[in-house]
Amino acid sequence: MSRQMKLGAFLMATGHHVAAWRHPDVPADAGLDFAHYKRLAQIAEAAKFDALFVADSVAAPTEDIASRMARSDHFEPLTLLSALSAVTEHIGLIATATTSYNEPYHVARKFASLDHLSGGRAGWNLVTSDNAAEALNFGRDAHIGHAERYSRAREFHQVVTGLWDSWEDDAFHRDKASGAYYHPHKLHVLDHVGEHFRVKGPLNVARSPQGQPVIVQAGSSEAGRELAAQTAEVVFTAQTSLAAAQAFYADIKGRLAKFGRSTDSLKIMPGVFVVVAATEAEAQEKCETFQQLVEPEVGVALLGRMLGNFDLSKYPLDGPLPELPLTDSGQQSRQKLLTELAGRENLTLAQLGRRIAGGRGHHSLVGTPAQIADCLQEWFEQGAADGFNVLVPHLPGGLEDFANGVVPELQRRGLFRTEYEGRTLRQNLGLARPGNRFA
């Protein structure tokens, strides 16, 4: 089979556009409506998407402007994906869990359980948390600094993957006649003692169907790239141009050899914000409908959050993006991307906030199914991507547009599957099942 792209459906309650909840076709209470998510999962699975992806934050925004944004109430991702595992059969289920405000044992146990519940479809998006407000919910006065977050994340990953190998694949034989429930010599106690964590183990969940859930990572700073090359099997990234995406792709793939990894062991999937319609004019009109719903203050509040937890409300809307210090609490790579965008296009604060209202810095595509497919094909074939994490402005409509328009076009070109290759997320992504380190 020729190389084919991978697709993830990045779900965000009402959609990725910050004003989507105000659109008449969008259920405003979607964040806590399981029937809504069930429909989304089944749309994506029917279109043969590789995975659903659900982001997370462990803090609710409390600023006054937050009352005008649909970002305050939503399901805890692992709970949601566990429920969706019962109403789907093939699609992968990827959830975010921060290494900054969790404990490794909890994360290892929950994702191993999800992998069992789903028959081998779980993925963990390992993030270091870029939301400074989360610290206040976990006994801290301030957010963990950037360098420490990545040091902690690296050790967190070591502990979680070590716990996932607590049991060999055939450790539990449950022999009623002999009374032996498991083979003692196939149990391995981690007994980890490190800088950030002390975890004895073992995990009280048998080794999962995939051996280990798929590891996903989304950092694009220098520390994030190094962590991804060392630990990740899928990388989500925001890139605004083909050249930038090619450079990122080459950089990450080029780091794998020093960790003893092949280039095929990691899939790079840039985010793409997609608005699609039968004609280009209709797509542009659809996009503008959402843009007209963006209040300038809302766009700027979103911008401040994406730049690294800065309050931009004191700056004039028609003025330029102010010079900001390098964020220590947020995403340094996203701050660099947005700052460069503002300078390159000479955007005011309000214009930049409106510009990122949909894709939040991800590459944006507005057009017909063929035009969207042309761009995805170019990135895929020109060394910029192994696939894409798809962001749509509104749900469920935007996902239906992509599934009914773009996916068939990619299938006609032989670029995307017409049937799932296997039963597990690893099989469908073309990733090897890891052996047990202790066996």
Number of C-alpha atoms within 10 A of each C-alpha: 4 7 11 17 22 24 24 25 26 23 23 23 28 28 25 22 25 28 25 28 26 18 14 8 13 17 18 16 14 22 19 15 14 14 11 17 22 18 15 22 26 16 18 22 21 15 22 23 27 28 26 25 22 22 16 18 19 17 15 15 17 10 9 8 15 15 12 16 20 22 17 14 13 18 16 17 19 23 12 18 26 20 17 23 23 11 13 17 15 24 29 32 32 29 24 22 24 24 22 22 16 13 15 24 19 11 21 24 18 16 27 28 22 24 28 20 18 26 19 27 29 34 28 26 24 25 21 27 27 26 20 19 21 21 18 12 12 15 9 11 11 13 20 21 14 18 12 13 21 22 15 19 23 19 17 25 20 15 26 23 19 24 30 28 26 24 28 22 16 11 17 17 10 12 10 8 6 7 8 12 12 15 14 11 10 15 19 19 16 20 14 15 11 13 8 12 14 13 17 14 17 19 23 15 17 22 25 23 19 23 23 27 30 27 20 24 24 24 24 22 15 11 15 20 21 18 22 27 25 19 20 23 21 25 25 21 24 24 23 18 13 18 14 12 23 17 13 22 21 13 14 21 20 13 18 20 12 10 10 8 14 13 13 14 16 25 25 27 26 27 27 24 23 27 28 29 22 13 15 16 13 16 20 17 15 17 20 11 14 20 20 10 16 21 17 16 18 22 26 26 22 23 27 18 18 22 26 23 20 17 14 19 13 6 13 13 18 11 12 17 22 12 7 11 9 13 19 17 23 23 25 22 18 23 23 14 16 22 17 12 16 18 12 9 10 13 18 18 25 22 21 25 28 24 19 22 26 28 22 24 23 24 19 21 19 21 21 22 26 17 17 22 22 15 13 22 18 13 21 22 15 13 16 25 26 23 26 25 26 23 28 29 27 28 27 22 16 19 27 18 19 24 20 14 19 24 22 20 20 22 14 12 11 15 22 21 20 16 12 17 14 12 16 26 28 24 17 22 26 16 17 14 15 13 13 17 12 14 12
